[in-house]
Amino acid sequence: MFKNKEQPLQKVFVIRLGLMLLLLAFSRWMLYIFNTGNFPNLSAGEQFRLFFVGMRFDIWTLIIANLPFLVLYGIPFQFKYNKIYCKVVDIIFIITNSIAILLNLIDVIYYRYIDKRMTSELFGFAQHTDDNQGGLIKQFILDFWYIGIVFLVFLVIIIILTRKTRVKPVVVTNTTHWYTTRSLMFLCLVAASVIGLRGGLQNKPISIITAANYTKTQNMPLVLNTPFTIGRGNSGNVLTKIEFFDDDEMERLYTPIHNELTVNRFIDKTAKDYNILIIILESHGQEMLSFYNQRRESTITPFLDSLLSMSLSFNGMANGRQSIEAVTSIMSGLPSLMTKDYVESRYAANRLDGIGSILKKHGYSTAFFHGGNNGTMNFNASALSAGFDSYYGRDEYGNDRDYDGTWGISDMPFLQFTADKLNEMRKPFAAGVFTLSSHHPFKLPKGYTLPEGDYETDFEKTMRYTDDSMREFFETMSRYSWYDSTLFVIVGDHVNPEHHYNNYLNGYGQYQIVTAFYAPSFIKPLNTNEMVQQIDLGVSLLAAVGCNDTIFSFGHNVFDSVQEPCFISYLNNIYEYSDGRFLMQSNGRNILSVFDITTDPCLTNNIYTDNDTTWQELDNKFKMRLQQYTNRMINNKLYIK
């Protein structure tokens, strides 16, 4: 095809851009090739369609990555044929396109942890100054070395493409004609680029949400590419006031202000002055526990399964897909409905009255425990914003012999440290503890002997380690006098990073987490199967211990039979809202789909049709919450004055 390394400029444009579009598409599709288990039941025809549909978004990335190439070679000046100039442009071409390919390939792995393409959180991670970064990046490179080889293959192809399509110098005989034609060509190039960036001539430019027009929400990552979601995802960081309902109507229909916390079910009386301990378990989705998932042939969490059988358990739902989102949801009753998590958003300076702030007014001492490097994922900032006075991390633990080499102190020794510190705290106390060992790179500490069992992956081995750590944690706490007067909450931060069952591979299953209340002295064991989201926990705990303050929370009190359960989330620019029976997906204004999760947990049958008014009430409940969330976030009204 390339007999002559030097090509006319027009031909260079066509060949380079055409082949780079294919390379971008193939690098985007690597996400499917390496994660086929996350996209079940895709026929060959559907795969083919999604591959080519995604090129509409690939064209955006192609233009962005090649803007220097288009401008520097497109300008109507003859000096662009200078050999040194051409070499510089070619080097820039290789660098910018390689970066675009690399971002797609990074998401091949990162997708497993957040179920979406990266957006601006990539830059938030880069700005972290804790000790995790270097070791974590090194570990990712070692564990997923094959992605580096794939990238080198793409890089070599780009270099060969560049070398085989060097610009051929021209001899200009008619200067006026040359400048006129080249100027017109440059204007056409600019116009074509603008159309490409807009994704066509439609009224609005394409955005992340546009992908929902082509496929189910869980398949959107196959259509989108990572440079596009990073570039187009930043707009979600600035909220715009919503006016679905006027202010008076809004306050009458729905408000996150709870004036009275009623207790009329599940418990016979409030547990005044009971201690509170919220245990947040890293990556504990329902799929991994035999208590929730009866299809598991053998348990890898025998202690938790037993503990849950003695607890008031729920169909728990996470309000986000990342650990950093979980702390704010659980401790402050604030769901994650922005592209960026709250702590790293422009609204992070807003006032929040979390559970710690409220309980301190009732004489509670407060503390938050996480064995990670201090500052990891801004957990310390999240805990402080929720009103916890003390923070215990790796620094406070003070013994790096138990350091796991990546995240922090391993669960077993750190939970023992936590039990001792809880014993020293003034009673009653309210505390939170966040485990970490069941997180990539899934390392078991030296000296730990893994019990015999059926473990398919390293992740499952660390799940068993955390389970054993929890067993010893509870054994230690049970020796203290305050144990019997403590209300325990067991909740997952988000679901597990690997999946084996189809019903956990969609917009419903990818949020199902462990959630239970344990207090044998006043809570009877019961598996309710009722939907409870993370933001429900704070206000429910306050009700359980007899707090009569006016409370701000987007959650509902699970101990009040009058308040209806619901679930809300945001991912890939798609909102999800459920009343426990139906799950609705929306772009924020219009319903996209509705599923009956009681009969269709895999979300295979969309029962919504255009202009179907059946779901108006469900849509209104969602919009009430979205309007309250958005407008209060903008106006800093996330607290009780």
Disulfide bonds with the S-S distance in Angstrom:
none
